[in-house]
């Protein structure tokens, strides 16, 4: 039994995350978000690749979700939903409630901080390179 499958359900919910579409990634500044019911997603893998739909159910125990429009026919002709793994979907739209706004705010601040630190580091390395070039020219 591996560690991922023995976690309690409230901790498994965090691992049911999917990547954001490139438009959302540019808007919010982070790559992924836990999937919830009501999110609009696009399938990016599997037999239903390209299908867009709304998440109608999230199963934390099996770490899968049900997307509207992703169904298969049984032998008697009835349609049954197919569960999809979160790695095979991309979030195209989501509702911003109070909890999600806190997540967005926290992650956006982290991204801004990392980008600021990276740009400061790049400036410092440029200054060091310029100083080394001046020493070479002087000697």
C-alpha positions, 0 to 999 in steps of 0.5 A: 500500500503506498502513501498516496492511497493511505492518506485521509480523504481531506488530504487526498482532495489536494492531490486532485489538482489539474493544470490551468489553461494557458489563458488562466495561467497568464491571468493568475500566475500559477499552474494548477488548482484543485478541481471542484464540482462546477469547474469547466474543463477540457480533456487533454488525454485519453479517448475523449481528448478535446471534449469540454464539459463541466465537472459534475462529481469529484471522488476523493477516494478514487481520485477521479472526477466525472465530466458531463459529456464523457459517457459510454454506452452499455450493452442495453443502450444506457449511457454511463459516465466515465471517471477521468483522472485529473492529470487528463484534464485542463481547467478552462474556467472556475468559480471564485468563491471565498476559499478560492479567492484566498488560494488565488491571492496566496499563490499569486503573491508567491509567484510575484515574490519568486519573479521579483527575486529572480529578476533581482538575482539577474540584475546582481549577476549582470553587475558582477559580469560588468565588474569582471569585464571592467577588470579585464579591460583595465589589465 
